[in-house]
Amino acid sequence: MSIVVAIWIVRFVGLYLTLGALFALAFVTRGVGRIDPVARNASLGFRVLLLPGSAALWPLLLKRWGLGAGAPPTERNAHRDRASERGRK
């Protein structure tokens, strides 16, 4: 790998983390309550725990926050699908 490619990778990662840190501060103070109603009245300790994850996953959380998603999506797996089939019979 050339030094130029390495410099661009470091710049990209730095930009990503900078944007992530800025987003995380806004998300933890305002956005988490809009995405997950249960977290609306979360404690300060809980919000501090959310900072690293929201900084790392900021593009996904920004999309959910921008769409105005109210509650987390329901997980779909084989067990739930099977249980819902039995409930219909």
C-alpha positions in Angstrom: 0.0 0.0 0.0 1.4 3.4 -0.9 1.7 6.2 1.6 -0.9 8.3 -0.3 -3.5 5.5 0.1 -2.7 5.2 3.8 -3.1 9.0 4.3 -6.5 8.9 2.6 -7.6 6.0 4.8 -6.6 7.8 7.9 -8.3 11.0 6.8 -11.5 9.1 6.0 -11.5 7.3 9.3 -10.9 10.6 11.1 -13.7 12.4 9.3 -16.0 9.4 10.0 -15.2 9.5 13.7 -15.5 13.3 13.9 -18.9 13.2 12.3 -19.9 10.3 14.5 -18.9 12.1 17.7 -20.9 15.2 16.7 -23.9 13.1 15.8 -23.6 11.0 19.0 -23.9 14.1 21.2 -27.0 15.3 19.3 -28.5 11.8 19.2 -28.0 11.0 22.8 -29.5 14.3 24.0 -32.5 14.4 21.6 -32.8 11.6 19.1 -32.8 8.5 21.3 -36.2 9.3 22.7 -37.7 9.7 19.2 -36.4 6.4 17.9 -37.1 4.4 21.1 -40.0 5.6 23.3 -38.7 3.5 26.2 -35.5 5.4 26.2 -37.3 8.8 26.4 -36.7 9.1 30.1 -33.4 7.3 30.2 -30.8 8.2 32.9 -27.6 10.1 32.2 -25.6 6.9 32.8 -27.6 5.1 30.1 -27.0 7.9 27.6 -23.3 7.9 28.3 -23.2 4.2 27.5 -24.9 4.9 24.2 -22.3 7.4 23.1 -19.6 5.0 21.6 -22.2 2.9 19.8 -24.1 5.8 18.3 -20.8 7.4 17.2 -19.8 4.2 15.4 -23.2 3.4 13.9 -24.2 7.0 13.2 -25.2 6.5 9.5 -27.8 3.9 10.4 -29.1 5.9 13.4 -29.2 9.0 11.3 -31.4 7.2 8.8 -33.8 5.9 11.5 -33.9 9.3 13.1 -34.5 11.1 9.8 -37.3 8.7 8.9 -39.0 9.3 12.2 -39.0 5.7 13.2 -41.1 5.4 16.4 -40.3 2.0 17.8 -37.6 -0.6 17.1 -38.6 -3.0 14.4 -39.9 -6.4 15.5 -37.4 -9.2 15.0 -38.3 -11.8 12.4 -36.9 -15.2 12.7 -37.9 -18.8 12.0 -39.3 -19.3 15.5 -41.6 -16.2 15.4 -42.7 -17.1 11.9 -43.6 -20.6 13.1 -45.4 -19.3 16.1 -47.5 -16.9 14.0 -48.4 -19.7 11.7 -49.7 -21.8 14.6 -51.7 -18.8 15.9 -53.6 -18.5 12.6 -54.8 -22.1 12.6 
